[in-house]
Amino acid sequence: MNIREKIFHSLLLTAILTLATNNPAHAQLDLTVDTLQCHIIGFNVGPLIPSTQFSFERAPDGTVSQNATMASLYKGPYLNFGLDAFYKYKSNWLVSLEGDIWFGTNNLQHRIERMGDIYSRDSIIIGGNGTDANITCYNRGISFQAGLGKIFPLSPAKNPNSGLMARASAGYMRQQTIFMINDVKAPQLTDDYALIYDHQRHGIILTEGFGYWFMSSHSDIINIYLSFEISQCWSWSTREYLIDHYLGVQGKDNNRYFDLLYSIKLCWMFPLRGKVVHDYYFY
């Protein structure tokens, strides 16, 4: 064997030994054991139930009653729709922004007694053409909240992205009566005249929720959470003048209101995996 053959065999043996001892490890990637970090968009829906027992209003003189709470004004339950935006950390902490809207269906209670001066003796609101204006009266509410939550996995080894969820959030809310004129014009409830009767209030909302958060290990489509939530609303009237004959109010509403709301939310979530963090295992 000449010198060239010796050099070739030496280099070949060195290369083989190098590949055998320094072969790069293969990363084992498995979403069933990895925790995701990503943005999430969700759409939620569910019933919203006002509390008749724990809601109340407080007059300036300290008198407390339950005559003008949301439960007294509007027959429940209401239907709630919402949009959620989450950022889920690898540690399963959640930061969220939420926007919700809720409403009933022709559910203003004691409407004739409240707006008696615009109803006829036949208990109708006469439209511009002299016939029944056929007005629908319902409530509408909106809220915008920022929150913080945490997921507690039940099976960390199989799916650490799913488990029990606890959340708390706070923000701004507003609610009022909406008058929908179905057939003919009714000047009595058009434009600024409607503001006299709409009970618009705004204030602070605080929400606590507990439920179950599920993120599929195999699909971006099957991701949901189901939660039971309790919201506390502290609000006051936005109108300078209010007429409600049922409550005996004709002027400024100076009461302060507390409304307790119960809701059940089902949310369909879509992870935006622009920043997915995995655990890597080497062998």
Order of alpha helices (4+ residues) and beta strands (2+ residues): alpha-beta-beta-beta-beta-alpha-beta-beta-alpha-beta-beta-beta-beta-beta-beta-beta-beta
